Structure formats: C-alpha cells, structure tokens
C-alpha cells in the first residue's frame, strides 16, 4: 500500500525557559532554551490520523502558557474540520498532548493501557506526578471509553498499514512513540520520549521523568525505530522547523520526504 505523509503542526511556543527546564544537571543551566508545541497529521489519500491534539486557549490561560493558534484553526490548511477527525493517537495524557481531546468529539482514541491506569491511579495523589495532567482532559478520555471510542494498546501495536505505536515510558508511564512508513523511510515521531534532539543523541534526561532507566532505554529504542537518526522527530524542538520544509502555512512542516539536507546528530 501507499506510504504516509506526515506534517508537524506548530500551535504554541514557550520561550521563557532555560536549559535547566530541558536537561537534568546541564552545565549551562541558565541559558535560554526555547520550546515549540506540535501536533502531527498523518495523511494518505483521504485517510487522516492525528497524533495528539494540543491544548486550547482556556488551558493556556490556566497555565499561563498561551497558544499561538487554536488546534482547530491550525488544521484548516488541510481542509480538515475538527468534527471530521475520526482517529487520534494519544502519545500520553499530559495537558499539551491531550488537552484538545474535547475539540475532536468524533475521534476514536488510541492510548496505552498503562497511561490510562497511571493518569487515573494512586500516583495522581502526588502533586509532582500529577502536575502535567489536567483532570478535565483525563476525564474526557474516560468518557470516550464509555462511549466506545477508545482502543487500548498494550506495548507495541499496529494501528493500520504503515503506522505502529511503541510504548516507551520514562517521561510518563504509558508514553508511546509512533513509527510511520514514508517515502523517506520509517519516521519515528518520538513525542516526549525525546523533547529535543539533544535528549536522544546526547542521552540527556528531561527533568519531568517518572522512571529514569526507561527514559534512557527509550533513547535507544527511538534509534531502532527510525530508518536513520535524522528521521527521529523530537516532540518539542524548534530545530524541526529548520530541518524540514515549510508547507501550506507558516506553522506547518512536512516530515515524510526527509530533512532539507542531512544534519549532524
């Protein structure tokens, strides 16, 4: 069957950050370190699958992290209405990845069993572990369970021809990355298994970590999943916008044809 197109859609950014917010024990901890927020569109002919949903204006206001563009508006260059989205792969249930579930009311969700158990279990009594989650977003996922719109995944699984998910853990208990067959080879959408290229290639731990060993092992797994290192796509790195071509609109970048030119990793 045909390969998939992949688009990174930037909907928010956070530039009042330092390297201490991105890497544990970084020697240049006070240097500014920007963060981009993406959702990803997988497209094959008329088939559309979203990877994550971003978050909305209300969540941005609550966390004092405003978005640049509503996720629904961000998808308009694809002639895609939110209510027409039928499938969303949820890499994990943190606010910036699942905060827009309510915006896509007709979508079936693909979630790791361990992520749902983590986000609804006793660990959420710990305020540090609970901080990246928002109860309303988790409740929306639970509602989808009761309406028959969740397919649970346990470990590695095929979603459809050319798309597989792989449980990585580390950053969140049931964090999954997405492997996609493209013309350039297998692209690995790391999501937060690697926020930045530097996480995976320099093996630097991100500060929000549930299990350190899982995060480190995950860096190795990402490299196994991608056809080459340059096809690992970190979840939040502004460098993605430099490495891949800008298409359709200023906030959209195409990933499936490979980088504009090979770069050092």
Backbone torsions as a table, in degrees:
resi	resn	phi	psi	omega
1	UNK	NA	167.4	-177.6
2	UNK	-66.3	156.5	175.9
3	UNK	-82.2	171.5	-176.7
4	UNK	-100.7	148.0	165.5
5	UNK	-90.9	148.1	178.2
6	UNK	-132.6	133.9	178.8
7	UNK	-128.0	130.2	171.5
8	UNK	-91.3	125.1	-175.3
9	UNK	-115.3	109.6	-179.1
10	UNK	-83.4	126.9	-179.6
11	UNK	-120.7	-10.8	-178.5
12	UNK	-157.9	167.2	175.2
13	UNK	-151.3	157.6	176.0
14	UNK	-139.7	112.9	-173.6
15	UNK	-112.2	-1.6	176.8
16	UNK	-95.9	60.5	-178.0
17	UNK	-131.5	162.8	173.4
18	UNK	-124.8	171.4	179.5
19	UNK	-62.6	-23.6	175.5
20	UNK	-64.2	-25.6	177.4
21	UNK	-78.7	-12.5	-174.5
22	UNK	-113.4	-25.7	-173.5
23	UNK	-139.7	136.3	176.6
24	UNK	-75.5	132.6	174.7
25	UNK	58.8	39.6	178.7
26	UNK	-79.0	132.9	-177.8
27	UNK	-67.5	-19.3	179.2
28	UNK	-110.5	48.5	-168.4
29	UNK	-60.9	-24.9	-174.8
30	UNK	-97.1	5.2	179.6
31	UNK	-80.3	137.8	179.6
32	UNK	-56.9	139.9	-179.8
33	UNK	-144.8	106.0	-173.2
34	UNK	-77.1	159.0	179.2
35	UNK	-135.6	133.3	171.8
36	UNK	-104.6	154.3	177.3
37	UNK	-119.9	130.0	-175.6
38	UNK	-127.6	153.0	153.6
39	UNK	-116.6	163.3	-175.7
40	UNK	-125.8	139.1	178.9
41	UNK	-110.6	124.3	174.0
42	UNK	-104.9	125.9	-172.6
43	UNK	-134.2	131.6	172.3
44	UNK	-141.9	107.5	-173.6
45	UNK	54.7	-119.0	-179.3
46	UNK	-91.6	-2.0	179.5
47	UNK	-80.7	135.0	176.8
48	UNK	-133.4	129.4	171.1
49	UNK	-128.7	130.4	173.8
50	UNK	-91.4	145.4	167.8
51	UNK	-111.4	108.3	-176.7
52	UNK	70.8	169.6	-172.1
53	UNK	-128.3	-6.9	-172.9
54	UNK	69.9	-162.5	176.4
55	UNK	-137.2	167.6	-172.1
56	UNK	-102.6	-178.6	-177.8
57	UNK	-60.7	-39.1	-178.1
58	UNK	-62.9	-43.2	178.3
59	UNK	-67.5	-39.2	177.3
60	UNK	-59.7	-40.5	178.5
61	UNK	-68.1	-41.1	-177.9
62	UNK	-63.5	-37.5	-177.3
63	UNK	-98.0	2.5	-177.5
64	UNK	56.7	42.3	177.5
65	UNK	-133.9	75.3	-173.4
66	UNK	-62.7	148.3	177.5
67	UNK	-90.6	157.9	177.6
68	UNK	-83.4	-34.0	-176.0
69	UNK	-153.9	136.8	177.3
70	UNK	-60.4	135.5	-179.4
71	UNK	-52.7	-34.5	179.0
72	UNK	-66.5	-41.8	177.1
73	UNK	-67.2	-36.0	-177.9
74	UNK	-62.3	-25.3	-177.7
75	UNK	-90.1	-6.5	-175.5
76	UNK	-60.9	-32.4	176.7
77	UNK	-60.5	-17.2	175.9
78	UNK	-89.5	4.8	-173.5
79	UNK	55.2	41.3	-175.0
80	UNK	-116.9	121.0	175.2
81	UNK	-91.1	144.9	-177.1
82	UNK	-58.0	-38.5	-177.7
83	UNK	-70.9	-12.9	179.1
84	UNK	-91.4	-7.5	178.3
85	UNK	-72.6	125.3	-174.5
86	UNK	-109.1	-11.7	-177.0
87	UNK	-147.1	131.0	175.6
88	UNK	-132.1	121.4	169.5
89	UNK	-84.4	117.8	-179.0
90	UNK	-96.9	108.8	-176.5
91	UNK	-67.0	-36.0	172.0
92	UNK	-168.1	172.2	-168.9
93	UNK	-98.6	16.8	173.8
94	UNK	-63.2	153.6	-171.4
95	UNK	-54.9	-36.2	-174.3
96	UNK	-83.3	-3.4	177.8
97	UNK	-115.4	-27.3	-178.9
98	UNK	-123.1	10.6	-177.4
99	UNK	-72.8	-9.4	179.4
100	UNK	-111.0	16.4	-179.1
101	UNK	-54.2	-40.7	-177.7
102	UNK	-64.3	-23.3	-178.8
103	UNK	-72.5	-16.8	-176.6
104	UNK	-122.2	73.0	-167.2
105	UNK	-67.5	-20.4	-175.2
106	UNK	-102.1	6.4	-174.6
107	UNK	-85.0	139.0	167.5
108	UNK	-83.2	138.2	-176.4
109	UNK	-104.6	140.7	174.5
110	UNK	-113.6	111.8	-172.0
111	UNK	-133.5	144.9	172.4
112	UNK	-69.0	136.9	176.7
113	UNK	-54.5	-42.2	-176.2
114	UNK	-66.3	-28.5	178.6
115	UNK	-71.8	-43.1	178.1
116	UNK	-64.2	-41.4	178.9
117	UNK	-63.2	-40.6	179.5
118	UNK	-64.7	-46.6	-174.8
119	UNK	-73.1	-13.5	179.9
120	UNK	-118.7	7.1	-173.7
121	UNK	-104.5	-170.4	-173.5
122	UNK	-64.0	-22.3	178.5
123	UNK	-61.6	-24.7	-179.3
124	UNK	-73.0	-4.7	172.0
125	UNK	-76.6	-14.8	177.1
126	UNK	-88.9	118.4	-174.9
127	UNK	-62.4	-29.4	179.0
128	UNK	-69.8	-46.0	178.9
129	UNK	-67.7	-32.3	-177.2
130	UNK	-79.8	-18.8	-170.6
131	UNK	-54.2	-40.6	-178.1
132	UNK	-78.0	-5.9	179.3
133	UNK	-98.9	152.3	171.1
134	UNK	-122.8	128.3	-172.1
135	UNK	-56.6	-40.1	-178.4
136	UNK	-62.2	-35.1	179.7
137	UNK	-69.5	-43.1	178.0
138	UNK	-64.1	-40.4	178.1
139	UNK	-63.3	-35.5	176.5
140	UNK	-62.9	-40.4	176.9
141	UNK	-64.0	-40.5	178.5
142	UNK	-63.8	-40.8	177.4
143	UNK	-59.2	-37.8	179.2
144	UNK	-65.3	-32.9	176.3
145	UNK	-58.6	-47.0	-175.9
146	UNK	-73.9	-17.4	176.4
147	UNK	-98.8	9.0	176.8
148	UNK	74.6	24.8	-175.5
149	UNK	-116.5	31.4	173.2
150	UNK	-131.2	132.6	169.4
151	UNK	-113.2	116.3	-178.4
152	UNK	-82.7	142.9	179.1
153	UNK	-118.6	141.0	177.6
154	UNK	-121.9	93.4	-179.7
155	UNK	92.1	-125.7	-179.1
156	UNK	-100.3	141.4	-177.4
157	UNK	-159.2	153.9	173.5
158	UNK	-90.0	127.3	176.1
159	UNK	-84.4	-45.0	174.9
160	UNK	-162.6	174.8	-179.4
161	UNK	-52.7	122.2	175.9
162	UNK	90.0	-2.4	-179.5
163	UNK	-132.6	121.8	175.6
164	UNK	-128.4	155.6	175.7
165	UNK	-117.6	152.3	-172.7
166	UNK	-141.8	118.8	-178.6
167	UNK	-71.2	124.2	-178.5
168	UNK	-109.3	-43.3	-177.0
169	UNK	71.4	-157.0	178.7
170	UNK	86.8	-76.5	-178.7
171	UNK	-69.9	-41.3	171.5
172	UNK	-140.1	156.2	-169.1
173	UNK	-58.5	-40.8	-176.9
174	UNK	-115.3	32.9	177.9
175	UNK	-62.7	130.1	176.9
176	UNK	-122.3	143.2	172.2
177	UNK	-101.9	163.2	-173.0
178	UNK	-122.5	126.8	178.1
179	UNK	-104.5	129.8	-173.5
180	UNK	-129.9	130.7	177.1
181	UNK	-82.1	123.5	-176.1
182	UNK	-133.6	174.5	176.7
183	UNK	-62.7	-26.8	-179.3
184	UNK	-86.3	-6.1	-174.3
185	UNK	118.9	-165.1	179.0
186	UNK	-82.0	119.2	175.3
187	UNK	-95.2	136.4	176.0
188	UNK	-110.8	110.0	171.9
189	UNK	-79.4	101.4	-172.9
190	UNK	-69.2	-27.4	-167.1
191	UNK	51.9	-136.5	-173.3
192	UNK	-90.7	14.6	166.1
193	UNK	-67.6	-20.9	170.6
194	UNK	-151.6	102.5	178.7
195	UNK	-62.8	-38.0	-176.1
196	UNK	-130.4	158.1	172.1
197	UNK	-53.5	-39.5	-175.9
198	UNK	-63.2	-33.0	177.3
199	UNK	-57.6	-53.4	-173.2
200	UNK	-75.3	-42.7	-172.2
201	UNK	-85.9	-26.7	174.8
202	UNK	-101.2	1.4	178.6
203	UNK	55.1	47.9	178.7
204	UNK	-100.6	124.6	-178.2
205	UNK	-71.8	139.6	172.7
206	UNK	-81.3	143.6	-173.6
207	UNK	-63.6	-30.1	176.3
208	UNK	-86.2	100.2	-174.1
209	UNK	-142.5	127.0	177.7
210	UNK	-85.3	-38.3	-178.1
211	UNK	-143.5	110.7	-172.5
212	UNK	-64.6	-43.0	-178.1
213	UNK	-62.7	-41.2	177.9
214	UNK	-61.1	-39.0	179.3
215	UNK	-64.5	-42.9	-179.9
216	UNK	-66.4	-44.5	177.0
217	UNK	-62.7	-34.7	179.2
218	UNK	-61.6	-36.2	177.9
219	UNK	-58.3	-40.2	178.4
220	UNK	-68.4	-40.3	-178.2
221	UNK	-65.0	-37.9	178.2
222	UNK	-58.0	-40.4	-178.5
223	UNK	-71.0	-26.9	175.1
224	UNK	-73.6	-32.1	-174.7
225	UNK	-77.5	-32.4	-177.9
226	UNK	-87.8	146.7	178.9
227	UNK	-65.2	-30.0	173.6
228	UNK	-154.1	159.7	-174.1
229	UNK	-55.2	-35.6	-177.4
230	UNK	-68.2	-10.3	178.3
231	UNK	-98.5	9.9	166.7
232	UNK	-85.3	123.9	-177.8
233	UNK	-109.3	107.3	179.3
234	UNK	-68.0	158.1	-171.8
235	UNK	-74.9	-23.2	-170.8
236	UNK	-141.5	12.5	-170.9
237	UNK	-84.5	121.5	175.4
238	UNK	-59.1	-20.1	179.4
239	UNK	-64.0	-22.4	176.4
240	UNK	-55.1	-38.0	-177.8
241	UNK	-71.3	-19.3	175.6
242	UNK	-85.9	-33.3	-172.4
243	UNK	-85.0	-23.4	-173.4
244	UNK	-121.7	149.8	-173.1
245	UNK	-69.1	142.2	175.5
246	UNK	-83.7	128.3	-176.4
247	UNK	-138.4	158.5	170.3
248	UNK	66.8	-45.6	-177.5
249	UNK	-161.6	161.6	-175.9
250	UNK	-60.0	-21.3	-175.3
251	UNK	-100.9	9.7	-174.4
252	UNK	-120.3	134.8	-176.3
253	UNK	-133.2	133.5	-175.6
254	UNK	-93.7	130.7	-173.0
255	UNK	-108.9	-22.0	-166.6
256	UNK	-77.1	-12.2	177.9
257	UNK	-99.1	8.1	179.6
258	UNK	86.4	173.2	-179.9
259	UNK	-69.4	161.4	178.2
260	UNK	-57.0	-40.3	171.1
261	UNK	-152.6	153.1	179.7
262	UNK	-60.3	146.2	-179.0
263	UNK	-133.9	158.2	180.0
264	UNK	-71.6	143.0	177.8
265	UNK	-120.0	NA	NA
